[in-house]
């Protein structure tokens, strides 16, 4: 999976993709315990794909690079929420 295609996804799509990859990894690990894997290298590619998705989500959380559908990173949203709370309390 190319990282450029992942960067074009929205946050919800990335979270859904991560869930699907984790589920597939779990299933492959279960089959590996029974020694029935057709392609053992698929485990490595799944782990790497999960890491790519996690990296993109982490970059957005840290404000390094924003995800497509969000004009503002999560950090900026938290700061804006704090300002709103302070204004309401005054």
For each residue, the residues with C-beta under 8 A, 3 or more apart:
1: 5 6 49 52
2: 5 6
3: 6 7 52 55 56
4: 7 8
5: 1 2 8 9
6: 1 2 3 9 14 17 52 53 56
7: 3 4 56 65 67 68
8: 4 5 68
9: 5 6 13 14 17 67 68
10: 13 14 67 68 69
11: 14 15 57 60 67 69 70
12: 15 16
13: 9 10 16 17
14: 6 9 10 11 17 18 53 56 57 67
15: 11 12 18 19 57
16: 12 13 19 20
17: 6 9 13 14 20 21 53
18: 14 15 21 22 50 53 54 57
19: 15 16 22 23
20: 16 17 23 24
21: 17 18 24 25 46 49 50 53
22: 18 19 25 26 50
23: 19 20 26 27
24: 20 21 27 28 46
25: 21 22 28 29 43 46 47 50
26: 22 23 29 30
27: 23 24 30 31
28: 24 25 31 32 37 42 43 46
29: 25 26 32 33 43
30: 26 27 33 34
31: 27 28 34 36 37
32: 28 29 35 36 37 40 43
33: 29 30
34: 30 31
35: 32
36: 31 32
37: 28 31 32 40 42 43
38:
39: 42
40: 32 37 43
41: 44 45
42: 28 37 39 45 46
43: 25 28 29 32 37 40 46 47
44: 41 47 48
45: 41 42 48 49
46: 21 24 25 28 42 43 49 50
47: 25 43 44 50 51
48: 44 45 51 52
49: 1 21 45 46 52 53
50: 18 21 22 25 46 47 53 54
51: 47 48 54 55
52: 1 3 6 48 49 55 56
53: 6 14 17 18 21 49 50 56 57
54: 18 50 51 57 58
55: 3 51 52 58 59
56: 3 6 7 14 52 53 59 60 65 67
57: 11 14 15 18 53 54 60 61 67
58: 54 55 61 62
59: 55 56 62 64 65
60: 11 56 57 63 64 65 66 67 70 73 74
61: 57 58 73 74 75
62: 58 59 73 75
63: 60 66 73 74 75 76
64: 59 60
65: 7 56 59 60
66: 60 63 70 71 72 73
67: 7 9 10 11 14 56 57 60 70
68: 7 8 9 10
69: 10 11
70: 11 60 66 67 73 74
71: 66
72: 66 76 77 80
73: 60 61 62 63 66 70 76 77
74: 60 61 63 70 77 78
75: 61 62 63 78 79
76: 63 72 73 79 80
77: 72 73 74 80 81
78: 74 75 81 82
79: 75 76 82 83
80: 72 76 77 83 84
81: 77 78 84 85
82: 78 79 85 86
83: 79 80 86 87
84: 80 81 87 88
85: 81 82 88 89
86: 82 83 89 90
87: 83 84 90
88: 84 85
89: 85 86
90: 86 87
